[in-house]
Amino acid sequence: MNIFFLLAPFSVALGLAALGAFWWTLRSGQYDDPAGDASRILIDDPEDRPA
């Protein structure tokens, strides 16, 4: 039973840290243009080819 008092707050803190990291990625604009990023990989750019 003593381990419960150690692991329960640890798991709550870990969950809050994950939520905070997700919130930080939302605020920093990581998910602003998912459609553009997905289509950018399909563009055949001649400048990207090796010489």
N, C-alpha and C positions, 0 to 999 in steps of 0.2 A: 504494500500500500504506500510505502514511502516513495517508491519510484514514481508513482502517479503524481505526487506533488512536485516532482522535478520535471517530468516529461510534459505534463499538461501546459504549464506556462511556456516551456520551450517550444512546443508545437504551435501555440497561439502566436508567439513572437515570430516564429518562422513564417507563418501564414501572413502576418501583418507586414513583414519584410517583403514577401513576394508581391503583396498588394501594392506596397509602396513603390517597388521597382516597376510594376506594370503602370502605375499612375505616372511615374517619371517618364516612361517611354511615350505615353500618350501626350504629355505636356511638351516633350521635346520634338514632337512631329515625326515619329518613326512610322506612323501609319497614314501619312497624308495622301500619298499617291500610289496605292497598291496596283491599280490598273496600269499605270504608266510604267512601273517597275516590271510588271509581268510582260508587257509588250516590248519593252526595251531589249530584252534578251533575244527577241526574234528579228531585230533589225540587222541586216547584213551590211555592215559598214566596211568599205574598202580600206579605211585607215587602220582598222584593227587587224588586218591580215599580216602575217609575217612576210618579210621581204624575200 
